[in-house]
Amino acid sequence: MNNQIFVNLPVKDLNKSIEFFTKLSFEFDPQLSDEKGTCMIMDKDSFVMLLTESFFHMFTTKQICDSKKCTEMAVSLSAESREEVDELIDKAKEAGGLEGETQDYGWMYGRSFEDLDGHIWAIFHMDESVNNKD
């Protein structure tokens, strides 16, 4: 079984979304990008396809929800450290994203942001050296 994952997200303005995520230091695969969508590289096996709403409609008969008003899912990304979590959230805010909640359980630290289309991105770090079973 192939273990690559491609998350598909509809966006209102592809160029603004590319600009936003570029400011967060993400890169894009030019071979899987055109005026209808782009492939944002998360790691060697994980990708986010940012698709214009009109192109996204080709893959579903359902209505696309307004993610600034409704939440259908959250994309969660792990980070190497608490500092990396904070750095990515700071970049998102500087690029125009909205800061979400902070959760600090000691062994797990996370923060979130909404991108320009209201999609929720949760960034977290888990300290596996801490025994959290007590």
Residue pairs with C-beta under 8 A, 6 or more apart in sequence:
3 45
4 45
4 46
4 47
5 45
5 46
5 47
6 39
6 47
6 48
6 49
7 46
7 47
7 48
7 49
7 75
8 48
8 49
8 51
8 56
8 59
9 48
9 49
9 50
9 51
9 56
9 75
9 117
9 119
10 51
10 52
10 53
10 56
10 64
10 117
11 17
11 50
11 51
11 52
11 53
11 116
11 117
12 53
12 116
12 117
13 116
14 35
14 36
14 37
14 38
14 50
14 51
14 52
16 116
17 38
17 50
17 115
17 116
17 117
18 28
18 38
18 50
19 95
20 95
20 96
20 97
20 115
20 116
21 28
21 40
21 50
21 115
22 28
23 91
23 94
23 95
24 88
24 91
24 92
24 95
25 91
26 40
26 41
26 42
27 40
27 41
28 38
28 39
28 40
28 41
29 38
29 39
29 41
29 47
31 39
32 38
32 39
32 47
32 49
33 39
35 52
36 51
36 52
36 54
36 55
37 49
37 50
37 51
37 52
37 55
38 49
38 50
39 47
39 48
39 49
40 47
40 48
40 49
40 50
41 47
42 48
42 77
48 75
53 64
56 64
57 64
65 72
66 118
67 117
67 118
67 119
67 120
68 114
68 117
68 118
69 118
71 120
73 120
74 112
74 120
74 121
74 122
75 119
75 120
75 121
75 122
76 121
76 122
76 123
76 124
77 88
77 121
77 122
77 123
77 124
78 123
78 124
78 125
78 126
79 85
79 88
79 123
79 124
79 125
80 125
81 125
82 109
82 125
84 123
84 125
85 109
85 110
85 111
85 123
85 124
85 125
86 111
88 123
89 99
89 111
89 112
89 113
89 123
92 99
92 113
92 115
92 121
93 99
93 113
96 116
97 113
97 114
97 115
97 116
97 121
98 113
98 114
99 111
99 112
99 113
100 111
100 112
100 113
100 114
100 120
100 122
101 111
101 112
102 110
102 111
103 109
103 110
103 111
103 124
104 110
105 132
106 127
106 130
106 132
107 126
107 127
107 130
107 132
108 124
108 125
108 126
108 127
108 132
109 124
109 125
109 127
110 122
110 123
110 124
110 125
111 122
111 123
111 124
112 120
112 121
112 122
112 123
113 120
113 121
113 123
114 120
114 121
115 121
